[in-house]
Amino acid sequence: MTISLRIDRIFGDRPFPEVGDPVLAVDDAGRSLLAVAGAHVAVGGMHEYGTTAPVGVYRVDDLTCRAVLFAHYPVHAMAFHPRLPLLVVGTGDYDGGYFFEGELLLLNLETGSATSLIQHELGRQVLGLEWLSGQELRVLLAPHDDWHDEGAWSEGHVAVVYRSDWSVVGPRSVTEDDLAGPRVAAPRVDLRQEARRRVSGLSANWEPRRNVRAVEELSDGRIMATLDGVQLESWLHPRRRQWSVPDDGAGGRDVVISADERSAWVGLVRPPWEERAQAVVRLSLQEGAQLDHHTPATPVSVVRCADGLPALAPAGRTGERSRLQIRRGSRIYFRDTVPPWDGHQSESREYWLAAVNPEAIPLVERPREPREAEVDRLCPYSWAPGEIHFGGPGVETADGDLIHAGTVYHGHGLQPGGSFVVRRMVADSNLTWIFRTDRKATALDNDMETVYVTYDDGEIVGLDLLDGSVRWRRHLTVAEVPVVATAMTVTEPGRLLIGTTDGRILDCSTVRARGESGL
């Protein structure tokens, strides 16, 4: 089946969307290019899908993005090659123990490919870069570690790396000998204000938006979205935002629109280092005013049940790993943890698919958390004995099955095939189908024929609702630049609202190739 994913409208579009909040800007005056590095942030927020620091290269005349890369560490230095279409990027961070880790990245502006050059397993934190010639690159690096080294945070090592042709330099080819050099003063300079001034000088319309977490459409066509630093915002059309409610925490996450579309319940996220409890707020959809406030006793997800009413689903205490968030459920589903009798050994805990009938929770002014006596443990959460399965986004089908994403816990990060989407019956552990990949799912929704799943590498996959086979798969791009989805809602068959890590909302439609029957 040949399917194209067409972007019909873009909400939240603006100059420099790929980089979010700029921390470093470097010009190439000869080629009228500008490289901008964004702040190091969590993809999806709160370390849910890993961390990234975006770098975009733009044409100064029209601000179109020519190339983009996503670094694993904060960016400290960048330099354009004097002749070749290359940008070298230096990144790095302290690991919290002893070591300064990082990468030296080489971005090819013609192909968009990025190569990590340092051979050492932990890499090196790169603090400064300068091309001395077409063959010589001056690199300033932090020390390996700060063990018994009082000057490690203010000094570094300078080296000159020589390559006859930088366009053919291979990955992991810069050795420790290449990076050996004398100790010099290396003050850590904050260039964020300078970067913001450079970006603002080119466009006053840029805005540091990140990580759309939920998106919904109202019957009058307005788009509602939650994102980092914002509880909720309303868009009238792509270029006009009606209102926005800022948040002094990490921002809004879940949103459930009331049946009369006059208000919405929004689940807010708090950074893990804060002691403040999570908040759930009710906001007016007329102007965003707060109408009600609730502080749950434990972490929750705000979910929309099949009857359209909001409910609070227990989310567990391990962040995204324990959160099972089922849309349109006839019951309130969640991943329940049963501790061992001794209360100590985490490996002996049991994990169950649990549910609460909405009728067991009396209808009150605000949704409340289920009580233990109202919980029905349906079946073991994992269908494979000995495996621990984490939570993810999901839906309930018209015939009462659950389709949800998740990952298999191995203790060594996500392993090949460790990410899954499964269709299962709720009465037992029997599976109707399972689809496996190597990347973590970020959002999931369905229409009458297709289950749509987005992944943290930018791919979106359409699965057959009945048998889980792949109907089509695509990588998301905007103006040929890759983007990563963090939220998705199916508004009608074949029409998707997709929120991205760069704060944009894509109104998309799936189009079958000419000559094939319609969706």
Protein Blocks (a to p, Z undefined) as FASTA:
>chain_A
ZZddddfbdghiaehklnopafbdcddfknopacdddddddehijhlnopadddddddfk
lopafbdcddfbdcfbdcddfkbccddddddddehimpccdddddddfknopacdfbfbf
nlpadfbdcdfbfkbccdddddfblghiaklmmgccddddddfblklccehkacfklmgc
cddddddddfklmmmmmmmmmockbccdehifbdcddfkopacdddehiabdcdfbfklc
fbdcddfbfbpfbdcddfklpaccddddddfkbcbdcddddddfklopafbdcddfbdcd
ddddfkopacdddebjnljmlmccdehiabdcdddddddfkomammlpccddddddfklp
ccdfbdcdddfklpccfbdfblcghiacddddddddfkopacddddddehnapaehiacc
ddddfkbmcdfbdcddfbdcfbdcddfkbccdddfeopacdddfklopafbdcdddeehi
acddfbdcdfbghiacdddfkopacdddddddehiacZZ
